Amino acid sequence: MPGTTSPWRVNDVVTYDRMRDAATTLSALLLAIANGADPEAEQARVEQAGWRRKVAAVDGYDRTAVTDLAERIDRRVRELEGTP
């Protein structure tokens, strides 16, 4: 609609994009495990699918939900990378 504004603020878009980038990193880490012969491969596939559903389900207009999910994704990436 011409003349209407988006409920998103510029920094909301940045936060959402950052969350999506972190989700891509997490997905890559989990898929690397899933494609291996390790006993954790099946669990990594299940976990990756779960994160994908969470990212797809988050309301992009809910800044709190996006920030919370981004923090949880970042925490899991750090766990998989072995960084504090």
ChimeraX attribute file (.defattr): number of C-alpha atoms within 10 A of each C-alpha:
attribute: neighborCount
match mode: 1-to-1
recipient: residues
	/A:1	4
	/A:2	4
	/A:3	4
	/A:4	6
	/A:5	8
	/A:6	7
	/A:7	8
	/A:8	12
	/A:9	11
	/A:10	9
	/A:11	10
	/A:12	17
	/A:13	14
	/A:14	11
	/A:15	16
	/A:16	23
	/A:17	15
	/A:18	15
	/A:19	22
	/A:20	18
	/A:21	14
	/A:22	20
	/A:23	24
	/A:24	14
	/A:25	15
	/A:26	23
	/A:27	21
	/A:28	14
	/A:29	17
	/A:30	23
	/A:31	17
	/A:32	13
	/A:33	19
	/A:34	20
	/A:35	13
	/A:36	12
	/A:37	9
	/A:38	10
	/A:39	10
	/A:40	13
	/A:41	17
	/A:42	15
	/A:43	13
	/A:44	21
	/A:45	17
	/A:46	13
	/A:47	16
	/A:48	20
	/A:49	14
	/A:50	12
	/A:51	17
	/A:52	15
	/A:53	11
	/A:54	13
	/A:55	18
	/A:56	11
	/A:57	9
	/A:58	14
	/A:59	13
	/A:60	18
	/A:61	15
	/A:62	12
	/A:63	18
	/A:64	11
	/A:65	14
	/A:66	22
	/A:67	17
	/A:68	12
	/A:69	21
	/A:70	22
	/A:71	14
	/A:72	15
	/A:73	23
	/A:74	17
	/A:75	15
	/A:76	16
	/A:77	20
	/A:78	13
	/A:79	11
	/A:80	13
	/A:81	11
	/A:82	8
	/A:83	8
	/A:84	6
